[in-house]
Amino acid sequence: MKVMSIAEVKECLEGCKWTCGPAVFVDVKDVGELALELKRALEATVYLNKNDIYIVADNCYTVLTVEKGATGITVREGLSWGI
């Protein structure tokens, strides 16, 4: 599992693919803050539903399964497809 900062998040979404795999973002305190930072970094529409973050950008739909851990917010899985 990668340990990342929110500054690196833009590199994680290439086209319609989440490329960072499982990752821990250590500089955010909760899932809502991660969703907001994703929105800013990716300039995308972002929705939050409990432990899932939905990203709609560039004709792609991405769902991230996330959870709060002791060291930060963990992205367990990312699934993307074109729309």
C-alpha positions in Angstrom: 0.0 0.0 0.0 1.4 3.4 -1.0 1.6 6.3 1.5 0.8 9.5 -0.4 0.1 13.2 0.2 -2.9 14.9 -1.3 -0.6 16.8 -3.6 0.0 13.6 -5.5 -3.6 12.7 -6.0 -3.9 14.2 -9.5 -1.4 11.6 -10.7 -3.7 8.8 -9.5 -6.4 9.2 -12.2 -5.1 8.7 -15.7 -7.9 8.7 -18.2 -10.5 6.3 -16.9 -8.2 4.4 -14.6 -7.3 4.8 -10.9 -3.6 4.0 -11.1 -2.5 4.4 -7.4 -4.1 1.1 -6.3 -4.5 0.9 -2.5 -3.2 4.1 -0.9 -3.1 6.0 2.4 -3.5 9.8 2.2 -1.8 11.0 5.4 -2.5 14.7 5.2 -6.4 14.6 5.3 -8.4 14.0 8.4 -11.6 12.6 7.1 -13.3 11.2 4.0 -15.1 14.5 3.3 -11.8 16.4 3.2 -10.4 13.8 0.7 -13.4 14.2 -1.5 -13.0 18.0 -1.5 -9.3 17.8 -2.3 -10.1 15.4 -5.1 -12.6 17.9 -6.5 -10.1 20.7 -6.4 -7.2 18.6 -7.8 -9.1 16.9 -10.6 -11.5 19.7 -11.4 -14.3 17.2 -11.4 -17.7 16.6 -10.0 -17.3 14.6 -6.8 -20.0 12.9 -4.6 -19.6 11.3 -1.2 -21.7 8.5 0.1 -20.4 7.1 3.5 -17.3 5.1 2.5 -17.5 5.7 -1.3 -16.3 8.7 -3.3 -17.7 9.1 -6.8 -15.8 11.1 -9.3 -17.2 12.2 -12.7 -14.6 13.7 -15.0 -13.7 13.7 -18.7 -16.4 11.1 -19.6 -15.2 8.8 -16.9 -16.9 7.6 -13.7 -14.7 6.5 -10.8 -15.7 5.0 -7.5 -13.2 4.9 -4.7 -13.9 2.7 -1.6 -12.4 4.5 1.3 -12.1 4.2 5.1 -10.6 6.2 7.9 -7.5 4.6 9.5 -5.1 5.5 12.2 -2.7 7.2 9.9 -5.0 8.8 7.4 -7.7 8.0 4.9 -7.2 4.8 3.0 -8.4 4.2 -0.5 -9.0 0.5 -0.6 -10.1 0.1 -4.2 -10.7 2.2 -7.2 -13.1 1.2 -10.1 -13.4 3.3 -13.2 -15.3 3.1 -16.5 -16.1 5.4 -19.4 -19.5 7.0 -19.8 
